[in-house]
Amino acid sequence: MLNTKTNFTNTDEYIALFPLHIRKILERLREAIRKSAPGAEEVISYKMPGFKLNGMLVWFAVNKEYIGFYPTASPIKAFKKELSSYKTSKGAIRFPIDKPIPLTLVKNIVKFKVRENTKRKN
């Protein structure tokens, strides 16, 4: 879906690359992350939008069939039961593009990462 040769320097530019229905999904995901991590900085890292607060929190990206959400390994272990209906790998969750993203779960994962990063900083 995304031309990897396309250059973007911020999340707004990334989101603007997609059709309207995908942009709406990404904006809802972005807002859920923002609400769960007040003060987090939006960044582009590994050619993906991400959020940083006392270290990286999460990334997200569009794939042909899913929205990839990348919170690293520890939340995937901690939320294993809640994530059982989604494809996951060590540090990634695949949310099917044709189904609503579980925003409450996303918020809980982001809050988990905020706590984890805060502990690591102290």
DSSP file with accessible surface (Angstrom, degrees, kcal/mol):
  #  RESIDUE AA STRUCTURE BP1 BP2  ACC     N-H-->O    O-->H-N    N-H-->O    O-->H-N    TCO  KAPPA ALPHA  PHI   PSI    X-CA   Y-CA   Z-CA
    1    1 A M              0   0  116      0, 0.0     2,-0.5     0, 0.0    62,-0.1   0.000 360.0 360.0 360.0 -36.8    0.0    0.0    0.0
    2    2 A L        -     0   0   42     60,-0.2     2,-0.7    16,-0.0    62,-0.1  -0.863 360.0-130.5-103.7 130.1    2.8    2.4    0.8
    3    3 A N    >   -     0   0   96     -2,-0.5     3,-2.2     1,-0.2    14,-0.0  -0.689  16.2-151.0 -75.0 113.8    5.5    3.2   -1.7
    4    4 A T  T 3  S+     0   0  112     -2,-0.7    -1,-0.2     1,-0.3    -2,-0.0   0.669  93.1  63.5 -66.3 -13.4    8.6    2.7    0.4
    5    5 A K  T 3  S+     0   0  171      2,-0.1     2,-0.3    -3,-0.0    -1,-0.3   0.550  78.6 108.0 -84.7  -7.8   10.4    5.3   -1.7
    6    6 A T    <   -     0   0   44     -3,-2.2     2,-0.4     1,-0.0    11,-0.0  -0.547  65.3-141.8 -70.5 130.5    8.0    7.9   -0.5
    7    7 A N        +     0   0  151     -2,-0.3     2,-0.3     2,-0.0    -2,-0.1  -0.786  26.2 168.4 -95.4 136.9    9.7   10.3    1.9
    8    8 A F        -     0   0   27     -2,-0.4     3,-0.1     1,-0.1    39,-0.1  -0.983  20.9-166.6-142.3 148.6    7.8   11.7    4.8
    9    9 A T  S    S+     0   0  107     -2,-0.3     2,-0.3     1,-0.1    35,-0.2   0.499  70.5  22.1-115.3  -8.3    9.1   13.6    7.8
   10   10 A N  S  > S-     0   0   63      1,-0.1     4,-1.9    33,-0.1    -1,-0.1  -0.950  82.8 -97.4-152.3 172.7    6.3   13.4   10.2
   11   11 A T  H  > S+     0   0    2     -2,-0.3     4,-2.9     1,-0.2     5,-0.3   0.871 117.8  57.0 -64.4 -38.5    3.1   11.5   11.1
   12   12 A D  H  > S+     0   0   92      1,-0.2     4,-2.2     2,-0.2    -1,-0.2   0.923 108.4  47.2 -59.1 -44.1    0.8   13.9    9.3
   13   13 A E  H  > S+     0   0   83      2,-0.2     4,-0.6     1,-0.2    -1,-0.2   0.892 112.2  50.8 -64.9 -38.9    2.7   13.3    6.1
   14   14 A Y  H >< S+     0   0    2     -4,-1.9     3,-1.5     1,-0.2     4,-0.2   0.959 111.4  46.4 -61.7 -51.3    2.6    9.5    6.6
   15   15 A I  H >< S+     0   0    4     -4,-2.9     3,-1.8     1,-0.3    -2,-0.2   0.889 104.5  62.5 -61.1 -36.8   -1.1    9.4    7.2
   16   16 A A  H 3< S+     0   0   66     -4,-2.2    -1,-0.3     1,-0.3    -2,-0.2   0.679  88.7  72.5 -64.9 -14.7   -1.7   11.7    4.2
   17   17 A L  T << S+     0   0   70     -3,-1.5    -1,-0.3    -4,-0.6    -2,-0.2   0.632  90.8  72.1 -73.3 -12.6   -0.3    9.0    1.9
   18   18 A F  S <  S-     0   0    6     -3,-1.8     5,-0.1    -4,-0.2   -16,-0.0  -0.636  90.4 -91.5-109.6 161.6   -3.3    6.7    2.3
   19   19 A P    >>  -     0   0   63      0, 0.0     4,-2.5     0, 0.0     3,-0.8  -0.222  49.4 -98.6 -63.2 160.3   -6.9    6.7    1.2
   20   20 A L  H 3> S+     0   0   93      1,-0.3     4,-2.4     2,-0.2     5,-0.2   0.846 120.6  54.2 -51.8 -46.4   -9.5    8.3    3.4
   21   21 A H  H 3> S+     0   0  115      1,-0.2     4,-1.4     2,-0.2    -1,-0.3   0.885 112.7  44.5 -63.5 -33.3  -10.8    5.1    5.1
   22   22 A I  H <> S+     0   0    0     -3,-0.8     4,-2.7     2,-0.2    -1,-0.2   0.905 109.7  55.5 -75.0 -39.9   -7.2    4.2    6.1
   23   23 A R  H  X S+     0   0   88     -4,-2.5     4,-2.6     1,-0.2    -2,-0.2   0.908 105.7  52.8 -58.3 -40.2   -6.5    7.8    7.3
   24   24 A K  H  X S+     0   0  113     -4,-2.4     4,-2.1     2,-0.2    -1,-0.2   0.918 109.7  48.0 -62.9 -42.6   -9.5    7.6    9.6
   25   25 A I  H  X S+     0   0   24     -4,-1.4     4,-2.4     1,-0.2    -2,-0.2   0.942 113.0  48.1 -61.3 -47.6   -8.2    4.4   11.1
   26   26 A L  H  X S+     0   0    0     -4,-2.7     4,-3.0     1,-0.2    -2,-0.2   0.883 109.8  52.1 -64.0 -38.2   -4.8    5.8   11.6
   27   27 A E  H  X S+     0   0   71     -4,-2.6     4,-2.5    -5,-0.2    -1,-0.2   0.900 109.9  48.7 -66.7 -38.9   -6.1    9.0   13.2
   28   28 A R  H  X S+     0   0  134     -4,-2.1     4,-2.2     2,-0.2    -2,-0.2   0.922 113.8  46.9 -65.6 -41.9   -8.2    7.1   15.7
   29   29 A L  H  X S+     0   0    0     -4,-2.4     4,-2.2     2,-0.2    -2,-0.2   0.946 112.4  49.8 -63.1 -46.5   -5.2    5.0   16.6
   30   30 A R  H  X S+     0   0    6     -4,-3.0     4,-2.7     1,-0.2    -2,-0.2   0.915 111.1  49.2 -58.5 -45.2   -3.0    8.0   16.9
   31   31 A E  H  X S+     0   0   80     -4,-2.5     4,-2.5     1,-0.2    -1,-0.2   0.893 108.4  53.1 -65.0 -39.7   -5.5    9.8   19.1
   32   32 A A  H  X S+     0   0    3     -4,-2.2     4,-1.4     2,-0.2    -1,-0.2   0.918 111.4  46.9 -62.1 -40.4   -5.8    6.7   21.4
   33   33 A I  H  X S+     0   0    0     -4,-2.2     4,-1.3     2,-0.2     3,-0.3   0.945 111.4  50.8 -66.5 -46.3   -2.0    6.7   21.8
   34   34 A R  H  < S+     0   0   96     -4,-2.7     3,-0.5     1,-0.2     6,-0.2   0.907 110.2  49.3 -57.2 -45.2   -1.9   10.4   22.5
   35   35 A K  H  < S+     0   0  134     -4,-2.5    -1,-0.2     1,-0.2    -2,-0.2   0.817 113.0  47.7 -65.7 -30.0   -4.5   10.1   25.2
   36   36 A S  H  < S+     0   0    9     -4,-1.4    -1,-0.2    -3,-0.3    -2,-0.2   0.629 120.2  36.5 -86.3 -15.0   -2.7    7.2   26.8
   37   37 A A  S >< S-     0   0    3     -4,-1.3     3,-2.3    -3,-0.5    -1,-0.2  -0.531  77.3-168.0-137.3  67.1    0.7    8.9   26.8
   38   38 A P  T 3  S+     0   0  102      0, 0.0     3,-0.1     0, 0.0    -3,-0.1  -0.306  78.6  23.1 -57.2 136.7    0.2   12.6   27.4
   39   39 A G  T 3  S+     0   0   75      1,-0.3     2,-0.1    -5,-0.1    -5,-0.1   0.374  87.7 142.2  88.2  -5.1    3.4   14.4   26.7
   40   40 A A    <   -     0   0   23     -3,-2.3     2,-0.4    -6,-0.2    -1,-0.3  -0.421  49.0-126.8 -69.7 146.0    4.8   11.7   24.4
   41   41 A E  E     -A   52   0A 118     11,-2.9    11,-2.5    -3,-0.1     2,-0.4  -0.787  14.1-130.5 -95.9 132.3    6.7   13.0   21.4
   42   42 A E  E     +A   51   0A  57     -2,-0.4     2,-0.3     9,-0.2     9,-0.2  -0.678  38.0 168.7 -79.4 135.5    5.7   11.9   17.9
   43   43 A V  E     -A   50   0A  26      7,-2.6     7,-2.7    -2,-0.4     2,-0.5  -0.916  38.7-124.5-139.6 164.1    8.6   10.7   15.9
   44   44 A I  E     +A   49   0A  53     -2,-0.3     2,-0.4     5,-0.2     3,-0.1  -0.979  41.3 164.1-109.1 121.9    9.5    8.9   12.7
   45   45 A S  E >   +A   48   0A  31      3,-2.7     3,-1.2    -2,-0.5    -2,-0.1  -0.998  64.6   3.1-142.1 134.3   11.7    5.9   13.5
   46   46 A Y  T 3  S-     0   0  183     -2,-0.4    -1,-0.1     1,-0.3    13,-0.0   0.875 129.9 -63.3  55.7  34.4   12.4    2.9   11.3
   47   47 A K  T 3  S+     0   0  156      1,-0.2    -1,-0.3   -39,-0.1    -3,-0.0   0.791 118.9 102.8  60.8  30.3   10.4    4.7    8.6
   48   48 A M  E <  S-A   45   0A  33     -3,-1.2    -3,-2.7    13,-0.1    -1,-0.2  -0.987  79.8-102.9-136.1 151.0    7.3    4.4   10.8
   49   49 A P  E     +A   44   0A   0      0, 0.0    11,-2.1     0, 0.0     2,-0.3  -0.462  52.3 164.9 -66.5 142.9    5.3    6.9   13.0
   50   50 A G  E     -AB  43  59A   0     -7,-2.7    -7,-2.6     9,-0.2     2,-0.4  -0.932  33.2-124.1-151.1 174.8    6.0    6.3   16.6
   51   51 A F  E     -AB  42  58A   2      7,-2.4     6,-3.2    -2,-0.3     7,-1.0  -0.991  19.9-163.1-129.8 139.3    5.7    7.8   20.1
   52   52 A K  E     +AB  41  56A  95    -11,-2.5   -11,-2.9    -2,-0.4     2,-0.3  -0.967  20.9 153.8-127.6 131.9    8.6    8.4   22.5
   53   53 A L  S    S-     0   0   42      2,-3.2   -13,-0.1    -2,-0.4    64,-0.1  -0.793  87.9 -17.7-156.4 108.9    8.4    9.1   26.2
   54   54 A N  S    S-     0   0   63     -2,-0.3     2,-0.2    64,-0.0    67,-0.1   0.897 143.1 -22.1  56.7  39.2   11.4    8.1   28.3
   55   55 A G  S    S-     0   0   32     66,-0.0    -2,-3.2    63,-0.0     2,-0.1  -0.497 113.5 -33.5 113.0 174.0   12.4    5.9   25.4
   56   56 A M  E     +B   52   0A  40     -4,-0.3    -4,-0.3    -2,-0.2     3,-0.1  -0.424  49.5 178.9 -68.1 138.5   10.3    4.5   22.5
   57   57 A L  E     -     0   0A   0     -6,-3.2     2,-0.3     1,-0.4    -5,-0.2   0.833  57.1 -27.4 -99.0 -66.5    6.8    3.5   23.4
   58   58 A V  E     -B   51   0A   0     -7,-1.0    -7,-2.4     2,-0.0    -1,-0.4  -0.967  45.5-154.0-150.4 161.5    5.1    2.2   20.2
   59   59 A W  E     -BC  50  70A  30     11,-1.2    11,-2.9    -2,-0.3     2,-0.3  -0.898  10.7-164.1-128.5 164.0    5.2    2.4   16.4
   60   60 A F  E     + C   0  69A   0    -11,-2.1     2,-0.3    -2,-0.3     9,-0.2  -0.985   9.5 171.7-147.2 156.3    2.5    1.8   13.8
   61   61 A A  E     - C   0  68A  12      7,-2.0     7,-3.1    -2,-0.3     2,-0.4  -0.984  30.3-112.1-160.1 154.8    2.4    1.2   10.1
   62   62 A V  E     + C   0  67A  16     -2,-0.3     2,-0.3     5,-0.2   -60,-0.2  -0.759  30.1 179.8 -95.1 134.7    0.1    0.2    7.3
   63   63 A N        -     0   0   66      3,-2.7     3,-0.1    -2,-0.4    34,-0.0  -0.799  45.9 -95.1-120.5 171.0    0.4   -3.0    5.5
   64   64 A K  S    S+     0   0  155     -2,-0.3     3,-0.1     1,-0.2    -1,-0.0   0.881 120.6  16.4 -55.7 -41.7   -1.7   -4.4    2.7
   65   65 A E  S    S+     0   0  143      1,-0.1    32,-2.2    32,-0.1    33,-0.4   0.460 127.7  25.2-114.9  -3.8   -4.0   -6.4    5.0
   66   66 A Y  E     - D   0  96A  34     30,-0.3    -3,-2.7    31,-0.2     2,-0.6  -0.979  67.3-113.7-153.9 164.5   -3.4   -5.0    8.4
   67   67 A I  E     -CD  62  95A   1     28,-3.1    28,-2.7    -2,-0.3     2,-0.4  -0.938  37.6-141.2 -99.0 120.5   -2.3   -2.1   10.6
   68   68 A G  E     -CD  61  94A   1     -7,-3.1    -7,-2.0    -2,-0.6     2,-0.5  -0.706  15.8-168.5 -84.8 132.1    0.9   -3.1   12.3
   69   69 A F  E     -CD  60  93A   0     24,-2.6    24,-2.5    -2,-0.4    -9,-0.2  -0.995   2.1-166.3-122.8 124.5    1.2   -2.0   15.9
   70   70 A Y  E     +C   59   0A  53    -11,-2.9   -11,-1.2    -2,-0.5    22,-0.2  -0.812  26.3 152.4-122.1  90.7    4.7   -2.4   17.4
   71   71 A P        -     0   0    0      0, 0.0    21,-0.1     0, 0.0     3,-0.1   0.326  59.3-110.4 -97.5   6.3    4.9   -2.0   21.3
   72   72 A T     >  -     0   0   45     19,-1.2     4,-0.7     1,-0.1    41,-0.0  -0.153  45.2 -64.8  78.8-178.7    7.9   -4.3   21.7
   73   73 A A  H  > S+     0   0   24      1,-0.2     4,-1.9     2,-0.2     3,-0.3   0.863 117.6  66.4 -74.7 -39.7    7.9   -7.7   23.3
   74   74 A S  H  > S+     0   0   34      1,-0.2     4,-2.6     2,-0.2    -1,-0.2   0.890 101.8  46.4 -60.5 -42.7    6.9   -7.1   26.9
   75   75 A P  H  > S+     0   0    0      0, 0.0     4,-2.6     0, 0.0    -1,-0.2   0.869 108.3  57.6 -66.9 -30.9    3.3   -5.8   26.4
   76   76 A I  H  < S+     0   0   16     -4,-0.7    -2,-0.2    -3,-0.3     7,-0.2   0.911 111.2  42.6 -65.7 -37.0    2.7   -8.7   24.0
   77   77 A K  H >< S+     0   0  164     -4,-1.9     3,-1.3     1,-0.2     4,-0.2   0.935 115.4  49.2 -68.9 -46.2    3.6  -11.1   26.8
   78   78 A A  H 3< S+     0   0   55     -4,-2.6     3,-0.2     1,-0.3    -2,-0.2   0.820 119.6  37.1 -65.7 -31.1    1.6   -9.1   29.4
   79   79 A F  T 3X S+     0   0   22     -4,-2.6     4,-2.0    -5,-0.2    -1,-0.3   0.001  77.4 128.1-110.3  28.2   -1.5   -8.9   27.2
   80   80 A K  T <4 S+     0   0  159     -3,-1.3     4,-0.4     1,-0.2    -1,-0.2   0.889  74.0  47.7 -53.1 -46.3   -1.3  -12.4   25.7
   81   81 A K  T >4 S+     0   0  177      1,-0.2     3,-1.3    -3,-0.2    -1,-0.2   0.943 112.9  47.4 -63.3 -46.8   -4.8  -13.3   26.6
   82   82 A E  T 34 S+     0   0  101      1,-0.3     3,-0.4     2,-0.1    -1,-0.2   0.758 114.6  48.3 -66.3 -25.7   -6.3  -10.1   25.3
   83   83 A L  T >< S+     0   0    4     -4,-2.0     3,-2.4    -7,-0.2    -1,-0.3   0.384  77.6 108.0 -94.5   3.7   -4.3  -10.4   22.1
   84   84 A S  T <  S+     0   0   99     -3,-1.3    -1,-0.2    -4,-0.4    -2,-0.1   0.737  75.9  53.8 -59.6 -23.9   -5.2  -14.1   21.5
   85   85 A S  T 3  S+     0   0   94     -3,-0.4     2,-0.3    -4,-0.2    -1,-0.3   0.393 102.3  71.8 -92.5   6.5   -7.5  -13.2   18.5
   86   86 A Y  S <  S-     0   0   57     -3,-2.4     2,-0.4     9,-0.1     9,-0.1  -0.890  88.3-108.1-119.0 151.4   -4.8  -11.3   16.7
   87   87 A K  E     +E   94   0A 149      7,-0.6     7,-2.8    -2,-0.3     2,-0.3  -0.623  48.1 173.9 -74.3 131.2   -1.7  -12.4   14.9
   88   88 A T  E     -E   93   0A  67     -2,-0.4     2,-0.3     5,-0.2     5,-0.2  -0.914  18.6-173.0-133.4 162.1    1.3  -11.4   16.9
   89   89 A S        -     0   0   70      3,-2.2     3,-0.5    -2,-0.3   -13,-0.0  -0.750  57.5 -64.0-136.5-169.4    5.1  -11.9   16.9
   90   90 A K  S    S+     0   0  179     -2,-0.3   -14,-0.2     1,-0.2   -13,-0.2   0.855 130.7   3.0 -51.1 -42.1    7.8  -11.0   19.4
   91   91 A G  S    S+     0   0   23    -15,-0.1   -19,-1.2   -16,-0.1     2,-0.3   0.243 118.0  78.2-130.4  15.2    7.2   -7.3   19.1
   92   92 A A        -     0   0   13     -3,-0.5    -3,-2.2   -22,-0.2     2,-0.4  -0.946  47.6-163.4-135.1 150.2    4.3   -6.8   16.7
   93   93 A I  E     -DE  69  88A   0    -24,-2.5   -24,-2.6    -2,-0.3     2,-0.7  -0.994  15.3-147.2-126.8 136.0    0.5   -7.0   16.6
   94   94 A R  E     -DE  68  87A 109     -7,-2.8    -7,-0.6    -2,-0.4   -26,-0.2  -0.909   9.6-167.8-107.0 113.7   -1.5   -7.2   13.4
   95   95 A F  E     -D   67   0A   1    -28,-2.7   -28,-3.1    -2,-0.7     6,-0.1  -0.888  31.6-116.2 -97.9 117.9   -4.9   -5.5   13.4
   96   96 A P  E >   -D   66   0A  39      0, 0.0     3,-1.4     0, 0.0   -30,-0.3  -0.264  15.9-135.0 -55.5 137.3   -6.9   -6.6   10.3
   97   97 A I  T 3  S+     0   0   34    -32,-2.2   -31,-0.2     1,-0.3     4,-0.1   0.748 101.7  55.8 -68.2 -21.7   -7.5   -3.5    8.2
   98   98 A D  T 3  S+     0   0  132    -33,-0.4    -1,-0.3     2,-0.1   -32,-0.1   0.319 102.1  64.2 -97.4  10.2  -11.2   -4.5    7.7
   99   99 A K  S <  S-     0   0  132     -3,-1.4    -4,-0.0    -4,-0.0     0, 0.0  -0.953  94.2 -92.3-130.0 152.0  -12.0   -4.7   11.4
  100  100 A P        -     0   0  118      0, 0.0    -2,-0.1     0, 0.0    -3,-0.0  -0.316  41.0-117.0 -62.2 140.7  -12.1   -2.0   14.1
  101  101 A I        -     0   0   21     -6,-0.1     2,-1.9     1,-0.1     3,-0.1  -0.623  27.0-116.7 -74.9 135.7   -8.9   -1.6   16.1
  102  102 A P     >  -     0   0   32      0, 0.0     4,-2.4     0, 0.0     3,-0.3  -0.513  38.5-179.4 -75.6  86.5   -9.5   -2.4   19.8
  103  103 A L  H  > S+     0   0   49     -2,-1.9     4,-2.8     1,-0.2     5,-0.2   0.826  75.2  56.5 -64.6 -32.3   -8.7    1.1   21.0
  104  104 A T  H  > S+     0   0  102      2,-0.2     4,-2.3     1,-0.2    -1,-0.2   0.935 109.8  46.6 -63.7 -42.2   -9.2    0.3   24.7
  105  105 A L  H  > S+     0   0   19     -3,-0.3     4,-2.5     2,-0.2    -2,-0.2   0.925 111.0  52.0 -64.3 -42.9   -6.6   -2.5   24.4
  106  106 A V  H  X S+     0   0    0     -4,-2.4     4,-2.7     1,-0.2     5,-0.2   0.941 109.7  49.8 -57.8 -46.7   -4.3   -0.2   22.5
  107  107 A K  H  X S+     0   0   65     -4,-2.8     4,-2.7     1,-0.2    -1,-0.2   0.915 110.6  49.7 -60.1 -42.9   -4.7    2.4   25.3
  108  108 A N  H  X S+     0   0   67     -4,-2.3     4,-2.1     2,-0.2    -1,-0.2   0.897 111.2  49.1 -64.0 -39.1   -3.9   -0.2   28.0
  109  109 A I  H  X S+     0   0    0     -4,-2.5     4,-2.4     2,-0.2    -2,-0.2   0.930 111.7  48.7 -65.9 -43.3   -0.8   -1.4   26.1
  110  110 A V  H  X S+     0   0    0     -4,-2.7     4,-2.6     1,-0.2    -2,-0.2   0.933 110.8  50.0 -63.6 -43.9    0.4    2.2   25.7
  111  111 A K  H  X S+     0   0   92     -4,-2.7     4,-2.4     1,-0.2    -1,-0.2   0.897 109.1  53.1 -61.5 -38.7   -0.1    2.9   29.4
  112  112 A F  H  X S+     0   0   47     -4,-2.1     4,-2.6     1,-0.2    -1,-0.2   0.932 110.0  47.8 -58.9 -46.6    1.8   -0.3   30.2
  113  113 A K  H  X S+     0   0    5     -4,-2.4     4,-3.1     2,-0.2     5,-0.2   0.888 108.6  53.9 -64.6 -38.3    4.7    0.9   28.1
  114  114 A V  H  X S+     0   0   28     -4,-2.6     4,-2.4     2,-0.2    -1,-0.2   0.950 111.8  45.0 -60.2 -46.9    4.6    4.4   29.8
  115  115 A R  H  X S+     0   0  131     -4,-2.4     4,-2.6     2,-0.2    -2,-0.2   0.928 114.0  49.8 -62.2 -44.1    4.9    2.7   33.2
  116  116 A E  H  X S+     0   0   45     -4,-2.6     4,-2.2     1,-0.2    -2,-0.2   0.937 112.9  45.5 -61.0 -46.7    7.6    0.4   32.0
  117  117 A N  H  X S+     0   0    0     -4,-3.1     4,-1.8     1,-0.2    -1,-0.2   0.869 111.9  52.4 -66.7 -35.6    9.6    3.2   30.4
  118  118 A T  H  X S+     0   0   50     -4,-2.4     4,-1.7    -5,-0.2    -2,-0.2   0.923 110.1  48.0 -66.9 -42.9    9.2    5.4   33.5
  119  119 A K  H  < S+     0   0  160     -4,-2.6    -2,-0.2     1,-0.2    -1,-0.2   0.907 111.0  51.2 -61.1 -42.6   10.4    2.6   35.8
  120  120 A R  H  < S+     0   0  158     -4,-2.2    -1,-0.2     1,-0.2    -2,-0.2   0.867 108.9  51.7 -65.1 -34.7   13.4    2.0   33.5
  121  121 A K  H  <        0   0  141     -4,-1.8    -1,-0.2    -5,-0.2    -2,-0.2   0.865 360.0 360.0 -69.4 -35.7   14.3    5.7   33.6
  122  122 A N     <        0   0  152     -4,-1.7    -3,-0.0    -5,-0.1    -4,-0.0  -0.033 360.0 360.0 -83.0 360.0   14.2    5.9   37.4
